Amino acid sequence: MLFIALGVAIAVAAGAVGIALAVGGGSGSDDGVAGACNRQTLEDQGARHMEELQEGFQYNSTPATSGPHFPTPAIWNLYDQPVPEIRLVHNLEHGAVVVQYGGDVPPRTVQQIVDWYAADPNGMVVAPLGEDAPARLDDKVTLTSWTHLATCATFDEDAFSDFRDDYRGPEGDAPEKFPLADLTPGT
């Protein structure tokens, strides 16, 4: 009976770890909780430019925080449709903070994110995460920068602003540190 109970406990723990890795993406250190957000620092997967990902390549997080990417970044902006990860990684390389959200995030929360973005949009991209992503966000919101990921249960203005201020533009860990004045919406 003890072995059955131990086996069940191990299976439950393994399932919980599997779910956490699917949402968080895998390798990386846990940097703790900031408000409604859990921060992680992930291994740098390089910054190679390519038209498409090599067969079998997988980013080490969902959404991606580094790695091979399209030669041109996405236009700095607010989107109501998903933007390909391969393109957003190029924005991260230039010092972006990218906010993405799952399909089950309430419209009120999306509006809070939009309002927060509008107050200080330079070096930012906001978009829903595509349904074809390796892991779904469902009702979660993420903030990414080069090698950093925050997964949030809801909008938390202080946690979002702290992440943005820690990692956006020249303050962050991006390989190419563009001035925020060069990362304006529409460019």
Secondary structure, DSSP 8 states (H G I E B T S, - for coil): -HHHHHHHHHHHHHHHHHHHHHHH-SS-EEEEEETTEEEEE-------B-SS--TT---SSSS--SS-B-SS---SSB-SS---HHHHHHHHHTT-EEEEE-TTS-HHHHHHHHHHHHHS-TTEEEEE--TTSSS--TT-EEEEETTEEEEESS--HHHHHHHHHHHSGGGS--SS---GGGS-TT-
